[in-house]
């Protein structure tokens, strides 16, 4: 499909009065492969004068997963109503700082790309509830993520993290944390104690030498996975994780508490 044909198809989809916004988003996704065309960020001629196509379409979800995209432009800021952005399984080496301007963004999936770092501006997307940056080469999570106070599901597995920023203690609503397959040597007592709503903590395949005593304050914990670390003992405070203890006996201990 050449540029004119692509633009024609985009006009046709965006101006169709019958299609609902989610269907339009799906059809536009299927028109994209190696890069996000400029037409996605700009107004299209089929939309009325003075009206932006993204305002007419009210695009809320943009799913571009499993493509060959190498660049996501700063023009992403022109999609202010986005609540879901999925660019997983592409070839992105960096993210646009304009992601921080998406004030409605609740779910961001950038997993399985070529990212070495995350811009601090990501933490300006303060409506985030779910963030997946797993399967990259990230060495540090930006401290600004601590500004996303509603974040409840954070997946940062299979990266190169050596520590977690203390600002993550702001996550009073955190329910799931997955940092498997990194290079973590410790989890701070303060961080663990702050995640009182945590139900799943997955920190397998790291270099942890102990489990924080504060683990016992996580009374809602259902799954605790620390297998393939360097842990020599289990703190007695683990008894405070009553939802684990209620269903654990000698036979099924490893099924719930993996060490």
C-alpha positions in Angstrom: 0.0 0.0 0.0 1.5 3.3 -1.1 1.2 6.6 0.9 -1.9 7.8 -1.0 -3.7 4.5 -0.6 -2.8 4.4 3.1 -4.1 8.0 3.6 -7.3 7.1 1.7 -7.9 4.0 3.9 -7.3 6.1 7.1 -9.8 8.7 5.9 -12.3 6.0 5.2 -12.0 4.4 8.6 -11.9 7.7 10.6 -14.9 9.2 8.9 -17.1 6.2 9.0 -20.1 7.2 11.2 -21.2 3.6 11.9 -17.9 2.3 13.4 -17.5 2.8 17.2 -14.2 4.2 18.5 -12.8 0.8 19.5 -13.5 -0.7 16.1 -11.9 2.2 14.5 -8.8 1.9 16.6 -8.6 -1.8 15.7 -8.8 -1.2 12.0 -6.2 1.6 12.1 -3.9 -0.8 14.0 -4.1 -3.3 11.2 -3.0 -0.6 8.7 0.3 -0.1 10.6 3.4 -2.3 10.6 7.0 -0.9 10.6 6.3 2.6 11.8 3.4 4.7 13.0 2.5 6.9 10.0 2.3 10.7 10.4 -1.4 10.5 9.5 -2.1 8.9 12.8 -0.8 12.0 14.6 -2.3 14.6 12.2 -5.8 15.6 11.3 -7.1 14.0 8.1 -8.8 15.9 5.3 -12.0 13.9 5.7 -12.6 15.6 9.1 -14.4 18.9 9.1 -12.5 22.1 8.9 -10.9 23.1 12.2 -11.6 19.6 13.7 -8.8 17.2 14.6 -9.5 13.6 13.6 -8.5 12.2 17.0 -11.1 14.5 18.6 -13.7 13.2 16.3 -12.8 9.6 16.7 -12.1 10.0 20.4 -9.4 7.3 20.2 -8.9 5.7 23.6 -7.0 2.5 22.8 -4.0 2.2 20.4 -2.7 -1.4 20.0 0.5 -1.7 17.9 1.9 -4.9 19.4 3.9 -7.5 17.4 5.1 -5.2 14.6 8.5 -3.9 13.5 8.1 -0.3 14.8 11.4 1.4 15.5 10.1 4.9 16.3 7.2 6.3 18.2 7.1 10.1 17.6 6.6 12.9 20.0 3.4 13.6 18.1 1.8 10.9 20.3 0.8 14.0 22.4 -1.9 14.6 19.8 -3.9 11.6 21.2 -4.8 13.1 24.6 -7.7 10.7 25.2 -5.6 7.5 25.1 -6.2 5.3 28.1 -4.4 2.2 26.6 -1.2 2.2 24.6 0.4 -1.1 23.7 3.6 -1.1 21.7 5.0 -4.3 23.0 7.0 -6.7 20.8 8.5 -4.1 18.5 11.9 -2.6 18.0 11.7 0.6 20.0 15.0 1.8 21.4 13.5 4.8 23.2 10.1 6.2 24.1 8.9 9.7 23.3 8.9 12.1 26.3 5.5 13.2 25.2 4.0 10.0 26.8 4.1 12.0 30.0 1.6 14.4 28.5 -1.0 11.6 28.1 -3.0 12.4 31.2 -5.7 9.8 30.6 -3.3 6.9 30.1 -4.0 4.1 32.4 -2.3 1.1 30.8 1.1 1.3 29.1 2.8 -1.8 27.7 6.3 -1.3 26.2 7.5 -4.9 26.9 9.8 -6.8 24.6 11.5 -3.9 22.8 15.1 -2.7 22.8 14.8 -0.1 25.6 17.9 0.6 27.7 16.2 3.3 29.8 12.9 4.9 30.6 12.6 8.7 30.4 11.7 10.5 33.7 8.7 11.9 31.8 7.0 8.6 31.9 6.2 9.3 35.5 4.2 12.4 34.4 1.5 10.0 33.1 0.1 10.0 36.6 -3.2 8.2 35.7 -1.2 4.9 35.1 -2.7 1.9 36.7 -0.8 -0.8 34.8 2.7 -0.6 33.4 4.6 -3.3 31.7 8.2 -2.7 30.7 9.4 -6.3 30.9 11.7 -7.9 28.4 14.0 -5.0 27.7 17.6 -4.0 28.9 16.5 -1.4 31.4 19.0 -0.8 34.3 17.0 1.6 36.4 13.4 2.5 36.8 12.9 6.3 36.9 12.2 7.8 40.3 9.4 9.8 38.7 7.3 6.6 38.6 6.6 7.3 42.2 4.3 10.0 41.0 1.9 7.4 39.6 0.0 7.0 42.8 -2.7 4.8 41.3 -0.3 2.2 39.9 -1.4 -1.2 41.0 0.3 -3.6 38.5 4.0 -3.1 37.7 5.8 -5.7 35.6 9.5 -5.1 35.0 10.8 -8.6 34.7 13.7 -9.7 32.5 15.6 -6.5 32.5 18.9 -5.5 34.2 17.6 -3.8 37.3 20.0 -3.8 40.3 17.8 -1.9 42.7 14.3 -0.4 42.9 13.9 3.3 43.6 12.6 4.2 47.1 10.0 6.4 45.5 8.0 3.2 44.7 7.0 3.2 48.4 4.3 5.7 47.2 2.4 2.8 45.7 -0.2 2.3 48.4 -2.4 0.6 45.8 0.2 -1.8 44.5 -1.3 -5.3 44.2 1.0 -7.0 41.7 4.8 -6.6 41.3 6.9 -8.7 39.0 10.7 -8.1 38.9 11.7 -11.7 38.0 14.9 -12.1 36.0 16.9 -9.0 37.0 20.0 -8.4 39.1 18.4 -7.3 42.3 20.6 -8.0 45.4 18.1 -6.6 48.0 14.5 -5.4 48.5 14.4 -2.6 51.1 12.4 -3.0 54.3 10.7 0.3 53.6 9.5 -0.6 50.1 8.1 -4.0 51.1 6.4 -2.6 54.2 4.7 0.1 52.1 3.0 -2.3 49.7 0.2 -3.3 52.1 -2.2 -4.2 49.3 0.2 -6.5 47.6 -1.3 -9.9 46.6 1.6 -11.1 44.3 5.3 -10.5 44.7 7.4 -12.2 42.0 11.2 -11.7 42.4 12.5 -15.0 41.2 15.9 -15.4 39.3 17.7 -12.4 40.9 20.6 -12.3 43.4 18.7 -11.7 46.6 20.3 -13.0 49.8 17.4 -12.5 52.1 13.7 -11.8 52.5 12.9 -8.6 54.3 11.4 -9.0 57.8 8.7 -6.5 56.7 7.3 -9.2 54.4 5.1 -10.2 57.4 3.1 -7.0 57.1 1.7 -8.1 53.7 -1.4 -9.7 55.0 -3.1 -9.8 51.6 -0.2 -11.7 49.9 -1.4 -14.8 48.0 1.7 -15.5 45.9 5.3 -15.1 46.9 7.9 -16.3 44.4 11.6 -16.0 45.2 13.0 -19.1 43.6 16.5 -19.1 42.1 18.0 -16.5 44.4 20.6 -16.9 47.1 18.3 -17.0 50.1 19.4 -19.1 53.0 16.5 -18.7 55.4 12.9 -17.6 55.7 12.1 -14.9 58.3 9.7 -15.9 61.1 7.6 -12.8 60.2 6.3 -14.8 57.2 3.6 -16.0 59.5 2.0 -12.6 59.1 1.1 -13.5 55.5 -2.0 -15.3 56.6 -3.4 -16.0 53.2 -0.3 -17.9 52.4 -0.2 -19.8 55.7 -3.8 -20.9 55.6 -3.3 -23.1 52.6 0.3 -24.2 53.1 1.5 -27.5 54.4 4.6 -29.5 53.9 3.3 -30.9 50.6 2.2 -27.8 48.8 4.5 -25.2 50.4 6.5 -24.8 47.1 3.4 -24.3 45.1 2.6 -21.1 47.0 5.9 -19.9 48.4 8.6 -20.6 45.7 12.2 -20.4 47.0 
